[in-house]
Amino acid sequence: MKNKSLESIMKAIFVVSAMTSIVSIILICAFIFSGGIPFIKSYGLKNFLLGTQWKPSNSPPSYGILPMILGSLYITIGAMIIGIPIGVLTATYLAKFANKRLYRFLKPSINLMAGIPSIVYGFFALTVLVPLIRNLFGGTGMNIISASILLGVMILPTIIGISEAAIRAVPENYYEGSIALGASHERAIISVVLPAAKSGIISSIILGIGRAIGETMAVILVAGNQGRMPQTVTKGVRTLTTNIVMEMAYAADAHREALIGTAAVLFIFILIINGLFFIVKRRTLN
């Protein structure tokens, strides 16, 4: 009888915990969309998404977020160019090449990277990376290149961790069968094991994209935060997240609603990314 009561209490706790998460998501969606969609509708979806000027203090004000959308995309693409090859190759090395002694050192180090606060990454990039980029390319050093390198490093733990798990989940007989047919160790891994783990690797890349496009505090220190159309990779840009953080503290009326609309657009991007992750995951399970 006592065990049944305890089981009922624990079941109720689990249900409440699950419902709390669901209710929290619903409330966040309701707040963002109820505050952002009416403004987007009144200002015009085309004007808001494709407008090239963000000048809230002008008369009349301009609330075009295309420069921020492109800034987020360019920096995210740059981060993927840097992070994907390094992350996947590192995961392959950890899963199939590293000896146990070296693995015991590398794995905790990569896990430690995931626990470092983003602001610490930002300060490191500001004091080390930005001067280096400034010396190489001129300007202030706060630009797409700096932000892309920084985010490329920050997404490595996500890509490495999930990709390594996917590679280790490939049945060993795939590798052994390839070796039996005369393939070398490297060829068996590249030609057989990695293709078999591609669903998990793609999932890690999608989650890495979500991490990159949603990053704020680190990017705000090195991206230049210039609300204009991106010109070259050596010029500063502003992302969707930094646009919200920089102006929300003093925004009011239509300006504040425009920032909430920006958050709604960003939220939709994140939902699309998570949707892609679940689709890939479902294909993996099937």
Steps between C-alpha positions, in 0.01 A plus 500: 500500500782735591683421178187575295458838671862587436463391139190720459680801651802456275275458196321824589837680536613376158172609340522845659860536386409407144200732498713786638733471202209494255325794666825699501542451123137597441537817709820599320336448162190694609706794628726524196235454233233710671747788528678459165244383245265804534791737440623300200147499361457876543847592375486253214670162480691596186615832647607331822683200355642663187556853625867601485498773764462471875462857628250514788590861587426637151180680410334293370685205658629206295482144630651287226678194638650363176853616604466307826361191326790499255748572780372198694511279190849607393649450845322165539621381159854608589476313829382188317788519253740503794319279748364215288826361355691541827214358706431194284869418455563537873205274579632243253844514660358458851276211401735302274859619523589640845661264751342468843759711679462791261121460494482537877665840460321626186143405588482691833668799333231512232228460762657788692467718189123448512488630857691822442262802509454671165611835642839345581533391137409853400763663720763259375413579138496873575849498650666238279308443178387854420854651510623214281226556241564876516869449421421263213209677331498853638200682643386446856529122491135474613340342198347190344832315500556547874143406589507195270824367649368555851171322435682225308695425817195528726295243306777240501390323822148453360615362166778286649287349776203396286712395201721281716195330652360440150828351377529271803140387445585352158511118535854370514430242229478784245864579569606137525328410174676783320837390640427140393445624144849652496437861599753678719409632844465857374304403189260282698421787734465765229313289246284284727477618861451873439228454236320262738511769771396787273156547660653561842771721351238707316307532827810636671545754220138615528533547877826684440319736264239562769772580751675734258195694384374547856829612657500856634750604767812373327398637160413843637867549597659415165249549216520880484123542556445727201138495387566521128497269201803266509761608248809283543615249759739762639216736594295498817143372506217466747309177560138452601592409855738791557247741353251399768749507787652837409175695471237329716610681819392842372246408232138612532176488303552405133876458551441241770237324291746486209756333723242246613421445132870437443488243780200336329696468174796354688270261685356379170855436374572293811175306459594419140844380612349284776245365251781394270671331796189296585453401135858377481462323834184325387670377186783369718256305719321359198 
